[in-house]
Amino acid sequence: MMETGSAWIQKGYGIIKYDVEPNWEHIATINDGNLQGVPVEVNYVDPRRARPRQRRLYYALLGDIINWSGEDKDYLDEYFHNLYWEKTCGQEISLSNNTTNTVSDAKKMIDYVIDFIFDNEVPVKQGYELLPRNEEHFQYQSVMHKSCLICGQHADVHHVDTVGMGRDRTKVDHTKHRVMALCRIHHTEYHKIGPSEFCKKYRLTAPGIKLSKEDLKKLGIKGKYNE
C-alpha cells in the first residue's frame, strides 16, 4: 500500500516514514508511469560507532599481511581503503578514535581484509586472538577454504547439527544443517568436552552456519537437494 500525500508506505510488516518527501513524478517516470509496485531498497541505520577492538583487529591483521608480503604499511592501508571505496560506491571510511563510521562499516572493512587473508592463505599471528570467529562471514570463509575455525590448520567440514547415526548422508538435505570447519585435533576436542564447554572455551556463541546447495556442492558434500 502506498500513499503519496502522507509520506509513508505500509506493506506487510511495518510502516516506513520518509525523511524527505519523494519526487513522485520522477518515480513514476522511471517506473513506466506507475506509482505501485516500485522496487525500494531499505538501509538500516547503525547508531553504534566503530569500536576500538575493531581498529585493533584491522591493524593486527594488516601487520600479518605486511609480515607475509613485505609490502609497506601505508601502501596496504591505502589499498584496503580504496577497496572499501570501490565496493561501497564511493563511501569513505576511517577507523580513527573520533571516527563517524559505524560498527557495520568497520565490520565490512574487516571482512574485506579477512577475504584477502583467506584467498591468499596469509598466516595470522598478530591478529590471532582478535579473529572474529563468532561472526558468520569469518565462519563462512573458514568452511569454504577448509581452514580450522580455531587454529587455521587444514580442516574437515563438521556438522554442528546432528545428522543421525547410520543415515545415508547422500540422501540428507545438508542445507538444513549447520556446519563449521575444524581440524582433527579440535574436532576430537569438540566431541570430547562437548559443544557447551567447547564454545565456552573458544568464546563461540553462534557456532556453525548453514550453506546453500551451491556452496555445499563446491565443497563436494553430496546430498539430496531440491533442484
C-alpha positions, 0 to 999 in steps of 0.5 A: 500500500502506498500513499503519496500525500502522507509520506509513508508506505505500509506493506506487510510488516511495518510502516516506513516514514520518509525523511524527505518527501519523494519526487513522485513524478520522477518515480513514476517516470522511471517506473513506466508511469506507475506509482505501485509496485516500485522496487525500494531498497531499505538501509538500516541505520547503525547508531553504534560507532566503530569500536576500538577492538575493531581498529585493533583487529584491522591493524593486527591483521594488516601487520600479518599481511605486511609480515607475509608480503613485505609490502609497506604499511601505508601502501596496504592501508591505502589499498584496503581503503580504496577497496572499501571505496570501490565496493561501497560506491564511493563511501569513505571510511576511517577507523580513527578514535573520533571516527563517524563510521559505524560498527557495520562499516568497520565490520565490512572493512574487516571482512574485506581484509579477512577475504584477502587473508583467506584467498591468499592463505596469509598466516595470522599471528598478530591478529590471532586472538582478535579473529572474529570467529563468532561472526558468520562471514569469518565462519563462512570463509573458514568452511569454504577454504577448509581452514580450522575455525580455531587454529587455521590448520587444514580442516574437515567440514563438521556438522554442528547439527546432528545428522543421525547415526547410520543415515545415508548422508547422500540422501540428507538435505545438508542445507538444513544443517549447520556446519563449521570447519575444524581440524582433527585435533579440535574436532576430537576436542569438540566431541570430547568436552562437548559443544557447551564447554567447547564454545565456552572455551573458544568464546563461540556463541553462534557456532556453525552456519548453514550453506546453500546447495551451491556452496555445499556442492563446491565443497563436494558434500553430496546430498539430496537437494531440491533442484 
